Amino acid sequence: MRETIKLINSSGEEIIVVQIAGMIARRIVCDFKEGDKLNQGDRFGMIRFGSKVDIYLQNYNLLVKNNQNTVAGETLLAIKK
């Protein structure tokens, strides 16, 4: 199961977030609807029992490394170039 979300930041740039539930979890919870405003660090959903989230962005330098553990709402992922 997948849920794709397109976010537009205050600079008008698009950030694509894909929540991917694994074979066991199969449950994605999304707590916002189109037009809602989010602030940096806000939680907007979760995937029960783990799985993964892919984030697609342009013009940002990544601050995390491959296989690094991250914490939702706490770990800074990237910074604008």
C-alpha positions, -999 to +999 in steps of 0.1 A: +000+000+000+013+035-009+002+070-003+018+099-023+016+134-009+027+166-027+037+194-004+045+230-015+067+249+008+067+287+014+091+292-015+067+274-039+090+243-042+074+209-044+083+181-020+070+147-027+064+123+002+056+086-005+045+065+025+050+028+018+035+002+041+052-032+041+036-066+036+028-070+073+018-034+082-006-026+053-019+005+071-011+041+065-027+069+086-027+104+071-040+131+094-044+161+070-064+170+039-058+191+008-053+228+017-041+222+053-010+241+064+019+223+079+049+237+098+084+223+099+085+193+123+047+187+122+035+151+120+010+145+092+006+108+094+023+075+101+026+040+090+017+014+115+044-012+124+072+006+105+077+003+067+093+033+050+089+068+036+105+081+005+110+119+001+118+135-032+131+171-032+153+193-054+178+220-046+186+207-012+217+192+004+211+160+023+222+159+059+215+122+065+235+093+052+224+059+038+210+036+064+210+063+091+183+060+117+160+090+118+133+101+142+101+117+129+098+154+138+133+155+152+159+145+126+168+173+101+169+156+067+181+183+043+190+220+040+183+243+011+213+249-012 
